[in-house]
């Protein structure tokens, strides 16, 4: 049975769903953009059968998660999300915890692992994301990022604020061309974007990423630490779909140099960006196999 709960961090009243065996091994699943907690629904049963108790938070700006201060800057990006998840882990006393993340969730998981290491994150599975320092982007990835450049304009900002569902569904079709989005799935998905902070968190994420907006000073120390060293010492499995029209596989293929712990990368056939929705059972099997192996290596 899935139960929605809330945890109060320094910035958020964060909604998360918990399910699985009561005394199961803790596993956090982080959704991406533009997506929601429902993205893992078909992955969870196998995880539960393998003994995991799952925690699936709605990231800042999504679902029922809200800022404690309505006037606060609606900061986005992997560093801010990573700090939210660290606070959640600390409050719920889950460390060291396993993590599965996709897209924004994958970047946040890797930021968390780079900043805090194995004391916080035991092992991770990252989907549909490349880990790289700024300035190392291929031309193919730049082309894929057109929507981010669009948000740098006033017209783009207005579009995100007024027509979030339209652009989200368009990107889904582009990024996962083989996924069949039914009308019911579309309604459920876009309902999570009706959060009053969704557009502002989205705009802050991409405008800050490309220097259109100044970074939030509250995360300056974390940002500096990542810029100095983006190395990751947490066992990591990276899975990317060969039909993914968002992530450049060439860039993803260069991730190895950032990992000092065991690292494995797979490129899957017949899979696009939202791979956990397209091949949920296969993702669940791959994740439990990886997490189980790393636990054996750690002697746990």
C-alpha positions in Angstrom: 0.0 0.0 0.0 1.3 3.4 -1.0 1.1 6.1 1.7 1.7 9.8 1.0 3.7 11.5 3.8 5.5 14.8 4.4 8.8 15.8 5.7 9.7 19.3 6.7 13.1 20.4 5.5 14.7 23.8 5.9 13.1 25.0 2.7 10.2 22.7 1.9 7.1 20.8 3.0 8.1 17.8 0.9 5.6 15.3 -0.2 6.8 11.7 -0.6 5.2 8.3 -1.1 6.4 5.3 0.9 5.6 1.7 0.2 7.0 -1.8 0.4 7.9 -4.1 3.4 7.9 -2.2 6.7 11.5 -3.3 7.6 12.8 -3.3 4.1 16.1 -1.8 2.9 15.5 1.9 2.2 15.6 3.0 -1.5 14.9 6.5 -2.7 13.6 7.1 -6.3 13.9 10.5 -7.8 11.8 11.5 -10.8 12.9 13.9 -13.6 11.6 16.8 -15.6 8.9 17.0 -16.9 7.7 14.0 -14.9 6.3 13.0 -11.5 6.3 10.3 -8.9 3.9 8.2 -11.0 6.9 7.4 -13.3 8.0 4.6 -11.0 4.7 2.9 -10.4 5.4 -0.1 -12.5 9.0 -0.4 -11.2 8.1 -0.5 -7.5 6.5 -4.0 -7.3 9.7 -5.8 -8.2 11.7 -3.6 -5.8 9.3 -4.5 -3.0 9.5 -8.2 -3.8 13.2 -7.9 -3.5 12.9 -6.5 0.0 13.2 -2.7 -0.6 11.1 -0.1 1.2 10.7 2.7 -1.3 10.6 6.5 -0.8 9.5 8.5 -3.8 9.5 12.3 -3.2 7.9 15.0 -5.3 10.8 17.3 -6.1 10.5 21.0 -5.4 7.9 22.5 -7.7 6.1 19.2 -8.3 2.9 17.6 -6.9 2.1 18.5 -3.3 5.6 19.7 -2.4 5.6 23.3 -1.4 8.1 26.0 -0.2 7.7 27.0 3.5 8.3 30.6 2.5 6.1 31.6 -0.5 8.3 34.6 -1.1 11.5 32.7 -1.2 13.5 32.3 -4.4 12.2 29.2 -6.2 15.7 27.8 -6.8 16.0 24.8 -9.1 18.8 22.6 -10.3 20.6 19.4 -9.1 22.5 21.1 -6.2 19.3 22.5 -4.6 17.5 19.2 -5.1 20.4 17.2 -3.8 20.3 19.3 -0.6 16.6 18.7 -0.2 17.2 14.9 -0.5 20.1 15.0 2.0 17.8 16.7 4.5 15.1 14.1 3.9 17.7 11.3 4.4 18.9 12.9 7.6 15.5 13.5 9.0 14.2 10.0 8.2 17.5 8.5 9.3 18.0 6.5 6.1 21.7 6.8 5.5 23.5 5.1 3.8 20.7 4.7 1.3 20.4 3.4 -2.3 19.1 5.7 -4.9 17.5 5.4 -8.4 17.2 8.7 -10.2 16.1 9.7 -13.7 16.9 13.0 -15.6 16.8 15.7 -12.9 16.6 13.0 -10.3 19.8 11.3 -11.8 21.7 14.6 -11.7 20.6 15.2 -8.2 21.7 11.7 -7.1 25.1 12.1 -8.7 25.5 15.6 -7.1 24.6 14.1 -3.8 27.1 11.3 -4.2 29.9 13.6 -5.3 29.3 16.0 -2.4 28.7 13.6 0.4 30.0 10.2 -0.7 29.3 6.7 0.5 28.4 7.8 4.1 25.1 9.1 2.6 24.7 7.1 -0.6 25.4 3.4 -0.6 24.9 2.8 -4.3 23.0 4.4 -7.2 21.3 3.7 -10.5 21.1 6.8 -12.8 18.8 6.9 -15.9 18.8 9.2 -18.9 21.5 11.6 -17.8 25.1 12.5 -18.5 27.5 13.7 -15.7 29.9 16.3 -17.0 31.3 19.7 -16.0 30.1 22.9 -17.8 31.9 23.7 -21.0 32.2 20.0 -22.1 29.0 19.8 -24.1 28.8 18.4 -27.6 27.1 20.2 -30.4 24.5 17.4 -30.5 23.7 18.0 -26.9 23.5 21.8 -27.5 21.0 21.1 -30.3 19.0 18.9 -27.9 18.9 21.7 -25.4 16.8 24.1 -27.6 14.0 24.2 -25.0 16.5 25.5 -22.4 17.6 28.4 -24.7 14.0 29.2 -25.4 13.4 29.6 -21.7 16.1 32.3 -21.6 13.8 34.5 -23.6 10.7 36.4 -22.3 8.6 34.5 -24.8 9.9 31.2 -23.5 9.3 32.2 -19.9 5.7 33.2 -20.7 5.2 29.9 -22.5 6.4 27.8 -19.5 4.2 29.8 -17.1 1.0 29.6 -19.2 1.3 26.4 -21.3 3.4 24.0 -19.2 1.3 20.9 -20.1 1.6 21.6 -23.8 5.4 21.9 -23.9 5.8 19.0 -21.5 3.8 16.6 -23.6 5.6 17.8 -26.8 9.0 17.0 -25.2 7.7 13.6 -24.1 6.8 12.8 -27.7 10.2 14.1 -28.9 12.4 12.4 -26.3 10.6 9.0 -26.1 9.2 8.5 -29.6 8.3 4.9 -28.9 6.3 5.6 -25.8 2.5 5.5 -26.1 1.1 8.4 -24.0 -2.6 7.7 -23.4 -5.1 10.5 -22.6 -5.4 9.2 -19.0 -1.6 9.1 -18.5 -1.3 12.6 -19.9 -3.9 14.0 -17.5 -2.3 12.3 -14.5 1.2 13.5 -15.6 0.3 17.1 -16.2 -1.7 17.3 -12.9 1.7 17.3 -11.1 2.7 20.4 -13.0 -0.1 22.5 -11.5 2.0 23.3 -8.5 2.3 27.1 -8.3 6.0 26.8 -8.1 6.6 24.4 -11.1 7.2 27.1 -13.7 9.5 29.2 -11.5 11.6 26.2 -10.4 11.9 25.2 -14.1 12.9 28.6 -15.2 15.3 29.1 -12.4 17.0 25.7 -13.2 17.7 26.5 -16.9 18.2 30.3 -16.7 20.8 29.8 -13.9 22.5 26.9 -15.8 23.3 29.2 -18.7 24.1 32.4 -16.8 20.9 34.2 -17.6 20.2 34.4 -13.8 22.7 34.6 -11.0 23.1 31.4 -8.9 21.5 31.3 -5.5 24.1 32.3 -3.0 22.7 29.8 -0.4 24.2 27.0 -2.5 27.5 28.7 -3.3 29.7 26.5 -1.2 28.2 23.3 -2.7 28.6 24.7 -6.2 32.2 25.5 -5.6 33.0 22.1 -4.2 31.4 20.5 -7.3 33.4 22.8 -9.7 36.6 21.9 -7.9 35.9 18.2 -8.2 33.0 16.4 -9.7 34.4 13.0 -8.9 32.0 10.3 -7.6 33.1 7.6 -5.1 29.7 5.8 -5.0 29.1 2.6 -7.1 27.0 3.7 -10.1 25.1 2.0 -12.9 24.2 4.3 -15.8 21.4 3.3 -18.2 20.6 5.3 -21.3 18.1 4.5 -24.1 19.5 4.4 -27.6 16.4 6.3 -28.8 16.8 9.0 -26.2 16.4 12.3 -28.1 17.4 14.4 -25.0 20.7 12.9 -23.9 23.7 12.8 -26.3 25.1 9.3 -26.1 28.6 10.6 -27.0 28.7 12.8 -23.9 27.2 10.1 -21.7 29.9 7.7 -23.0 32.6 10.0 -21.5 31.2 9.8 -17.9 33.6 7.0 -16.8 36.4 9.5 -15.9 34.3 11.1 -13.2 33.9 7.8 -11.2 36.3 6.4 -8.7 34.0 3.7 -7.5 32.7 0.8 -9.6 30.9 2.2 -12.6 29.0 0.4 -15.3 27.2 1.9 -18.3 24.6 0.4 -20.5 22.8 1.7 -23.7 19.5 -0.1 -24.2 17.8 -0.8 -27.5 14.2 0.3 -28.1 14.2 2.8 -25.3 13.9 6.6 -25.1 14.4 9.2 -22.4 11.6 8.0 -20.1 13.1 4.5 -20.0 11.6 3.6 -16.6 8.1 4.0 -18.1 9.0 2.2 -21.4 10.8 -0.8 -19.8 9.8 -0.8 -16.1 10.3 -4.5 -15.4 13.7 -4.5 -17.1 14.8 -1.4 -15.2 13.6 -2.9 -11.9 15.6 -6.1 -12.6 18.8 -4.2 -13.6 18.5 -2.0 -10.6 18.0 -4.7 -8.0 20.8 -6.8 -9.6 23.2 -3.8 -9.4 22.2 -2.8 -5.9 22.5 -6.4 -4.8 25.9 -6.8 -6.2 27.3 -3.6 -4.6 25.9 -4.8 -1.2 27.7 -8.0 -1.6 30.9 -6.2 -2.4 30.5 -4.0 0.6 30.0 -7.1 2.8 26.4 -6.2 3.7 
